[in-house]
Structures are given as C-alpha cells and as structure tokens.
Amino acid sequence: MFWGGIVLLLAAGVLVGPMRLISGPARYVAVFIWFVLFLAFVYFGSSKLKSDGIGPAVKRYRRRLAVAMMAYCVTLLGSIALLTNGDLSGPFLWIVAAAPAVPILSVLAVMGLYLKEEPDEFERAVHVEAMLWGLALVLAVSTVWGFLSNAEVLPAPPLFLIFPLFCGSWGISQAFIRRRYQ
C-alpha cells in the first residue's frame, strides 16, 4: 500500500505541477499542499515499514531532512514566483535564482550527519554503498548525456535534476543491497 500511495501522489504531482491545470497563485498553493502531503506520507509511511523500530540517529535524520525539504519547497516556490512574476536583475536575480540550492546543500549536510551519527556499522555500510551506486548512476548518465549534447544529439542536460537522480538511485539501490543480506 505504501508504494501504491507513492505512485498516486506522484501522479497527482504531475497533474498539479507541469500540466498547469491550476494557474496563478493558487498553483503555488496547490504545489505546496501536494509537497507537504507527499512529505508527510513518506515520513510517516516509511516509519511503519520498519518492523524493528527506528533508532535515535534515524529519527534525527528524518526530522532534519523534513525541515530541509520544507525549506527547499518554500524557497523553490518563492524563487519560481519571483523569477516568473518579478522584473529582477543584477545581484538580486542571482540570489533568487540560486536560493533553492541552499536547502539542497543542507540535505547533503543532513546525509553526512546521519552517516556520522549512525552507530550500526551495517546500516552505515549499506548507505555508503548505496550512495556510491547513486553517484555511479549520476556520473554515467551525465557523462553519456554530456557527450550526446556535445554532438548536438540531445539538448544540454538539466543540471538541477542531478541531485534528485542521485537521491532516487541511492534509495532504490538500498533495496538491492539489503536483499543480498537476507
């Protein structure tokens, strides 16, 4: 049921976001509400998947990650609103355009803190190996896409998607890594 809920929420996100069924300020509110619902579903739903309970390091990680992701959502929506509706120039344009990167950088710090604070060596090893697989996929995709872009076969890769690709491949690879040990 958890994964079915994820798929449904992602489908709803596609309807709310890129398809532009809602316009104006209501669209930003709708995207924010969707993001909060998605984050809450993942936050509370994933804790129910763990049958052996969640340790203190994971609890801190999840709390920090939720704060960073909420900050990202607010910053991203604010940045998009200012960039599309404002007449920005100069240093303010640079600051507004780069602002969503700050919460993403804090997510990287949260990941590092989790690895530092996790007392279970097996959990740390699984996460580090999964991060390496995530990094490998990002490097492979960006290298191949970069060469195809240089040959003008594809447009330039959207660099803002590198971090979500890393996180997705990190998360998926954890399941395969854990399966080896069951």
C-alpha positions as CSV (number, residue, x, y, z in Angstrom):
1,M,0.0,0.0,0.0
2,F,2.8,2.4,0.8
3,W,4.3,2.1,-2.7
4,G,0.9,2.5,-4.2
5,G,0.4,5.7,-2.3
6,I,3.7,7.0,-3.5
7,V,2.7,6.3,-7.1
8,L,-0.7,8.0,-6.6
9,L,0.9,11.1,-5.0
10,L,3.5,11.3,-7.8
11,A,0.7,11.1,-10.4
12,A,-1.2,13.9,-8.6
13,G,2.0,15.9,-8.5
14,V,2.3,15.6,-12.3
15,L,-1.2,16.9,-12.6
16,V,-0.7,19.8,-10.2
17,G,2.8,20.8,-11.4
18,P,3.8,20.6,-15.0
19,M,0.4,20.1,-16.6
20,R,-0.7,23.5,-15.3
21,L,-4.3,22.6,-14.5
22,I,-4.3,25.3,-11.9
23,S,-2.9,28.8,-12.7
24,G,-1.8,31.9,-10.8
25,P,-1.1,32.0,-7.1
26,A,-3.4,29.0,-6.5
27,R,-1.0,26.9,-8.4
28,Y,1.8,27.7,-5.9
29,V,-0.5,26.9,-3.0
30,A,-1.6,23.6,-4.7
31,V,2.1,22.6,-5.3
32,F,2.9,23.4,-1.7
33,I,0.0,21.4,-0.3
34,W,0.9,18.5,-2.6
35,F,4.5,18.6,-1.4
36,V,3.5,18.7,2.3
37,L,1.2,15.7,1.8
38,F,3.8,13.8,-0.1
39,L,6.5,14.5,2.5
40,A,4.1,13.6,5.4
41,F,3.1,10.4,3.6
42,V,6.7,9.3,3.1
43,Y,7.8,10.5,6.6
44,F,5.0,8.6,8.5
45,G,4.5,5.8,6.0
46,S,8.2,4.8,5.8
47,S,8.4,4.6,9.6
48,K,5.7,2.0,9.6
49,L,7.7,-0.1,7.1
50,K,10.4,-0.7,9.7
51,S,9.3,-3.6,11.9
52,D,12.2,-3.4,14.3
53,G,11.7,0.3,15.2
54,I,13.7,3.3,14.3
55,G,16.9,4.3,16.2
56,P,17.7,7.8,17.5
57,A,20.1,8.5,14.6
58,V,17.4,7.8,12.1
59,K,14.9,9.8,14.0
60,R,17.2,12.8,14.0
61,Y,18.0,12.3,10.3
62,R,14.3,12.1,9.4
63,R,13.5,15.3,11.4
64,R,16.4,17.2,9.9
65,L,15.5,16.0,6.4
66,A,11.9,17.0,6.8
67,V,12.9,20.5,7.9
68,A,15.4,20.8,5.0
69,M,12.9,19.6,2.4
70,M,10.2,22.0,3.7
71,A,12.7,24.8,3.4
72,Y,13.5,23.7,-0.1
73,C,9.8,23.7,-1.1
74,V,9.2,27.1,0.3
75,T,12.4,28.5,-1.2
76,L,11.9,26.9,-4.6
77,L,8.3,28.1,-4.9
78,G,9.3,31.6,-3.8
79,S,12.1,31.7,-6.2
80,I,10.0,30.5,-9.1
81,A,7.3,33.1,-8.2
82,L,9.8,35.9,-8.1
83,L,11.6,34.8,-11.3
84,T,8.4,34.5,-13.3
85,N,6.4,37.4,-11.9
86,G,9.2,39.9,-11.0
87,D,11.5,42.0,-13.0
88,L,14.7,41.0,-11.4
89,S,18.2,42.0,-12.4
90,G,21.7,42.2,-11.1
91,P,22.8,40.6,-7.8
92,F,19.2,40.1,-6.6
93,L,18.5,37.9,-9.7
94,W,21.5,35.8,-8.9
95,I,20.5,35.4,-5.3
96,V,16.9,34.5,-6.1
97,A,17.9,32.0,-8.8
98,A,20.5,30.3,-6.6
99,A,18.4,30.3,-3.4
100,P,16.8,26.8,-3.8
101,A,20.3,25.3,-3.8
102,V,20.9,26.3,-0.2
103,P,18.4,23.8,1.3
104,I,19.7,21.1,-1.1
105,L,23.2,21.7,0.3
106,S,21.7,21.4,3.8
107,V,20.3,18.0,2.7
108,L,23.8,16.9,1.9
109,A,24.9,18.0,5.3
110,V,22.0,16.0,6.9
111,M,23.1,12.9,5.0
112,G,26.6,13.4,6.2
113,L,25.5,13.9,9.8
114,Y,23.4,10.7,9.6
115,L,26.4,8.7,8.5
116,K,28.5,10.2,11.3
117,E,25.8,9.5,14.0
118,E,24.6,6.1,12.9
119,P,26.1,3.6,15.4
120,D,25.1,0.5,13.4
121,E,28.1,-0.3,11.1
122,F,25.9,-2.4,8.8
123,E,23.5,0.4,8.3
124,R,26.3,2.8,7.6
125,A,27.9,0.4,5.1
126,V,24.6,-0.1,3.3
127,H,24.1,3.7,3.0
128,V,27.7,4.3,1.8
129,E,27.5,1.5,-0.8
130,A,24.1,2.9,-2.0
131,M,25.5,6.4,-2.2
132,L,28.3,5.0,-4.3
133,W,25.8,3.3,-6.7
134,G,23.8,6.6,-6.8
135,L,27.0,8.5,-7.6
136,A,27.9,6.0,-10.3
137,L,24.5,6.3,-12.0
138,V,24.7,10.1,-11.9
139,L,28.2,10.1,-13.4
140,A,27.2,7.6,-16.0
141,V,24.0,9.5,-17.1
142,S,25.7,12.9,-17.0
143,T,28.7,11.7,-19.0
144,V,26.7,9.9,-21.7
145,W,24.2,12.8,-21.9
146,G,27.1,15.3,-22.0
147,F,28.7,13.6,-24.9
148,L,25.4,13.4,-26.7
149,S,24.8,17.0,-26.0
150,N,28.3,17.9,-27.4
151,A,27.3,16.1,-30.6
152,E,24.0,18.1,-30.6
153,V,22.0,14.8,-30.5
154,L,20.4,15.9,-27.2
155,P,19.9,19.3,-25.6
156,A,22.2,20.2,-22.7
157,P,21.3,18.1,-19.6
158,P,19.2,19.9,-16.9
159,L,21.8,20.1,-14.1
160,F,19.2,20.7,-11.4
161,L,18.0,17.1,-11.9
162,I,21.4,15.6,-10.9
163,F,20.6,15.7,-7.2
164,P,17.1,14.1,-7.5
165,L,18.7,11.4,-9.8
166,F,21.3,10.7,-7.1
167,C,18.7,10.5,-4.3
168,G,16.4,8.2,-6.3
169,S,19.2,5.9,-7.3
170,W,20.6,5.9,-3.8
171,G,17.2,4.9,-2.4
172,I,16.5,2.2,-5.0
173,S,19.9,0.7,-4.7
174,Q,19.5,0.3,-0.9
175,A,16.7,-2.3,-1.5
176,F,19.0,-4.4,-3.8
177,I,22.0,-4.1,-1.3
178,R,19.8,-5.2,1.6
179,R,18.4,-8.1,-0.4
180,R,21.9,-9.6,-0.6
181,Y,22.0,-10.0,3.2
182,Q,18.6,-11.5,3.7
